Amino acid sequence: MAQLKPILSHFDPIIPYGPAKFKPDKTTAYRFRFPPRITLWSFLFLFLLLLFFFCSPPSSTSAGKRRSLQNTVFSGRHRLSPNWETKARNSALPRSKSGFSVLVTGAAGFVGTHVAIALKQRGDGVVGFDNFNNYYEIGLKKARKSLLDRHCVFIIEGDINDAALLGRLFDIVHFTHVMHLAAQAGVRYAMHNPSSYIHSNVNGFVTLLEACKNANPQPSIVWASSSSVYGLNSKVPFSEKDRTDQPASLYAATKKAGEEIAHAYNHIHGLSITGLRFFTVYGPWGRPDMAYYFFTKDILRGKEIKIFEGANHATVARDFTYIDDVVKGCLAALDAAKKSTGSGGKKRGDAQFKIYNLGNTSPVPVAKLVSILEKLLKTKAKKKVLPMPTNGDVLFTHANISLAAKELGYKPSTDLVTGLQKFVEWYLGYYGSKKKSAW
Ligand SMILES: O=C(O)[C@H]1O[C@H](OP(=O)(O)OP(=O)(O)OC[C@H]2O[C@@H](n3ccc(=O)[nH]c3=O)[C@H](O)[C@@H]2O)[C@H](O)[C@@H](O)[C@@H]1O
């Protein structure tokens, strides 16, 4: 019985352990009948059964515990397809012996979809992982999933906070690499839903790193940090050596926290970790919460768009980076990632720790972005110039990419006009083919 107390207390801390001081009121007391003997025996049997269930020792290996997930159809709030394990194993198989086996988190997201397809196309095995949350239209995420299906990339619907599911996944697939792109993105949304940033970018990241740490073999990790970590840094172009201790948004703060957490896991557990600071990535299959995307939608609808400017009419500019260039940077970072050194959750030697900027090195004012869109859409925008709200935005971003160029061979080659042209073509095709007008 001594063992039972803490277990029961876990389930219902209100249940008292000592004899209950239960005083039946008179109305119930007079109706009370002593139960028949058969009922008493049934209760006793049930009680012993429960006692056996709760007191039986837990499986000695974490793998044993996870095995119980094998036949689970639901994990958290997510629905797993009945044969998800077989599908994941198959999808993770590289075409050649030297190919990677990569887990791509956030695979139904913008960058995740592109990276997963690029990896598959070059012969690597890929398993996608995404929680399909409703931060923006789920229909777009489902459409990206269909695209992944067509490229034979299997995607698990799960949350990176689901430690049991991740543990089970790492048991059945020995991933060589993890491309971690699942995150709560968006700079301004952090004002509305701050906890979602902590949930995904801090808790979720730690849960994933724990799973990687415990995996045998440990995978090498490449993950998406953000240009926003430079915050109020005014030294341009932004170099990886510049200060990143002045975040201007909670989003930036959680990405910066991610970089520090990654360092701790690298230092303690021997995980090989590479962080990539993305600079305003745009392109086909992009994110509807980003300015270039909703500007396109609003220009076509004839709806007013707001163009922010700094104090004294200072220009607001971004180092917009085209998706194909970022994908090349991601793949190069995976290729350059050295192996993790830990095993059995313990560090066996120093492991690689890297951070790279992946930008375009040519900032463009937001007003210029709008004029390019106007030309491509052959429609005049209804513009309203407003002071930049103090909700997390920074005035400008500009990447110094010499480190990524030197160590990854990273060389962005798409200018904003070319990239936006590809985006607009995709946008018109995607929403046009849905037969219902998006504008
Ligand atoms: O590079 C990054 O690290 C970040 O890039 C983007 O953040 P942001 O550059 O702010 O991109 P948008 O939200 O698309 O904004 C682009 C520009 O348009 C401006 N803007 C935005 C909205 C608006 O109504 N008007 C307007 O002028 C913003 O001030 C900003 O200068 C992404 O949303 C982040 O998830 C990402 O991490």
The ligand as an SDF file (V2000), in Angstrom:
LIG
                    3D

 37 39  0  0  0  0  0  0  0  0999 V2000
   14.1870   37.3900  -40.6230 O   0  0  0  0  0  0  0  0  0  0  0  0
   13.6070   37.0440  -39.6140 C   0  0  0  0  0  0  0  0  0  0  0  0
   14.2450   36.7090  -38.6490 O   0  0  0  0  0  0  0  0  0  0  0  0
   12.1120   37.0800  -39.5330 C   0  0  0  0  0  0  0  0  0  0  0  0
   11.5760   37.4660  -40.7860 O   0  0  0  0  0  0  0  0  0  0  0  0
   10.1990   37.7050  -40.7630 C   0  0  0  0  0  0  0  0  0  0  0  0
    9.9400   38.8460  -39.9650 O   0  0  0  0  0  0  0  0  0  0  0  0
    9.9500   40.2630  -40.6860 P   0  0  0  0  0  0  0  0  0  0  0  0
   11.2710   40.5650  -41.2910 O   0  0  0  0  0  0  0  0  0  0  0  0
    9.4400   41.2420  -39.6850 O   0  0  0  0  0  0  0  0  0  0  0  0
    8.9420   40.0370  -41.9030 O   0  0  0  0  0  0  0  0  0  0  0  0
    7.4860   40.6080  -42.1790 P   0  0  0  0  0  0  0  0  0  0  0  0
    6.6070   40.4000  -41.0140 O   0  0  0  0  0  0  0  0  0  0  0  0
    7.0580   40.0390  -43.4620 O   0  0  0  0  0  0  0  0  0  0  0  0
    7.7380   42.1620  -42.3410 O   0  0  0  0  0  0  0  0  0  0  0  0
    8.5540   42.6350  -43.3850 C   0  0  0  0  0  0  0  0  0  0  0  0
    8.6600   44.1250  -43.3150 C   0  0  0  0  0  0  0  0  0  0  0  0
    7.4040   44.7050  -43.6100 O   0  0  0  0  0  0  0  0  0  0  0  0
    7.0580   45.6610  -42.6320 C   0  0  0  0  0  0  0  0  0  0  0  0
    5.5880   45.7040  -42.5140 N   0  0  0  0  0  0  0  0  0  0  0  0
    4.9270   44.6450  -42.0000 C   0  0  0  0  0  0  0  0  0  0  0  0
    3.5680   44.6710  -41.9060 C   0  0  0  0  0  0  0  0  0  0  0  0
    2.8560   45.7760  -42.3590 C   0  0  0  0  0  0  0  0  0  0  0  0
    1.5940   45.8440  -42.2750 O   0  0  0  0  0  0  0  0  0  0  0  0
    3.5430   46.8200  -42.8780 N   0  0  0  0  0  0  0  0  0  0  0  0
    4.8980   46.8150  -42.9830 C   0  0  0  0  0  0  0  0  0  0  0  0
    5.4880   47.7960  -43.4500 O   0  0  0  0  0  0  0  0  0  0  0  0
    7.7750   45.2520  -41.3790 C   0  0  0  0  0  0  0  0  0  0  0  0
    8.0150   46.3480  -40.5510 O   0  0  0  0  0  0  0  0  0  0  0  0
    9.0620   44.6740  -41.9720 C   0  0  0  0  0  0  0  0  0  0  0  0
    9.9860   45.6710  -42.1430 O   0  0  0  0  0  0  0  0  0  0  0  0
    9.4340   36.5150  -40.2370 C   0  0  0  0  0  0  0  0  0  0  0  0
    8.0640   36.8310  -40.0600 O   0  0  0  0  0  0  0  0  0  0  0  0
   10.0330   35.9690  -38.9710 C   0  0  0  0  0  0  0  0  0  0  0  0
    9.3640   34.7820  -38.6220 O   0  0  0  0  0  0  0  0  0  0  0  0
   11.4890   35.7630  -39.2080 C   0  0  0  0  0  0  0  0  0  0  0  0
   12.1400   35.1400  -38.1970 O   0  0  0  0  0  0  0  0  0  0  0  0
  1  2  2  0
  2  3  1  0
  2  4  1  0
  4  5  1  0
  4 36  1  0
  5  6  1  0
  6  7  1  0
  6 32  1  0
  7  8  1  0
  8  9  2  0
  8 10  1  0
  8 11  1  0
 11 12  1  0
 12 13  2  0
 12 14  1  0
 12 15  1  0
 15 16  1  0
 16 17  1  0
 17 18  1  0
 17 30  1  0
 18 19  1  0
 19 20  1  0
 19 28  1  0
 20 21  1  0
 20 26  1  0
 21 22  2  0
 22 23  1  0
 23 24  2  0
 23 25  1  0
 25 26  1  0
 26 27  2  0
 28 29  1  0
 28 30  1  0
 30 31  1  0
 32 33  1  0
 32 34  1  0
 34 35  1  0
 34 36  1  0
 36 37  1  0
M  END
$$$$
